[in-house]
């Protein structure tokens, strides 16, 4: 374990790694001058920060059926040819002998995979899964209260631990037990595998230890899936609908393993990043925190009455979650596609060029948001707001949009509701520069968030 953590530190500080990082200042925000189509110095990448949100009556923006579409009141600009995923996504199936829903570039194959997995994320499935999710969250809430009596907790890591424990339960059939043991093994592997967009290409040359971490991840995933397949458990998780297909020979076991590994990595990283960022913003705006805790505590007479369905009906909690995702989008770098050769905003994008949009840029652009650097959940409740809310798409859109978005929302609503019902939170490292110190690789590298949990005194 010590060697894995040491390697993660080395990777984050290496010159090659640091050359692709982005550091954001809280004083920085996009300007209209920057919102243009441009090419990187290498000429191999194109970035579009202007999505065509020219009018308040924006109808839609997204990548639909493999097409980049921008739509407003008087124009539709579209690339009618398929825009496939770039090699960037190979990291998700790295170490496996089969592509997965996160890496498959062929649109027909991806569609088939998505349909096969969709049953695990249906409304019925979510209702069946809630008991297990709540059980892990309940243990988390209990443990952080006891632990913080003697010392503040680094919630950046604790949110990672609970998020990956939940995804371990759902994707591998058992928890990683990180919140009980504070063991970060799988999380350290994810750190090694998810930070570099070019990790697959350079791992054999520059970072042999990264290759080892990749192999550890794939072997661990295979062992967990093997255990799940040999079990006759009636548990309801992501594998429930896949197990029988593998037993019947409809799906290869290696494909199933690649899928669940991807779900665990993507799901754990996304939710933990949201929780850390949103907690920071709440603690730096006491009036907003007070309003949220009051709504939660008034809605639920006891801790045991908290459930996902009711929590998702709380308007201010809804607004806080939407604003947290806007202010700190987990996948802020953007998700590249390969140009088939098309015109974008009057400029021809050659075939083979990667095209992507930075979620951070769009969600902090004053062209779409009033006071974009301010954490203001009220913007999601004000019917007269001039904000272009469609500009925040944390889970992407279209057939490549996040398959597990509803499951992620269930985690977010349940964890915030249960944690804030039970505790009043105190930020200990008040001088933390959350945005100044944070860095963007493929996902966020987040600074420490030291918090004490004080049991509420009115129960």
HUFENHU-V522022 format. One record per helix or strand. SS is the DSSP state (2 for helix, 1 for strand). FROM is the first residue (numbers start at 1). LEN is the number of residues. If there is no record, write none. Layout:
BEGIN
SS/FROM/LEN ; SS/FROM/LEN
END
This chain:
BEGIN
2/2/12 ; 2/15/4 ; 1/22/2 ; 1/30/1 ; 2/32/3 ; 1/37/3 ; 1/45/4 ; 1/60/5 ; 1/67/5 ; 1/76/3 ; 1/84/2 ; 2/87/7 ; 2/107/15 ; 2/123/25 ; 1/153/2 ; 2/155/18 ; 2/178/4 ; 2/185/10 ; 2/199/4 ; 2/208/23 ; 2/240/8 ; 2/253/31 ; 2/286/14 ; 2/303/3 ; 2/308/4 ; 2/315/13 ; 1/337/2 ; 1/342/3 ; 1/347/3 ; 1/354/3 ; 2/359/5 ; 1/365/1 ; 2/377/4 ; 2/389/3 ; 2/398/3 ; 2/405/18 ; 1/423/5 ; 2/434/4 ; 1/439/2 ; 1/444/2 ; 1/450/6
END
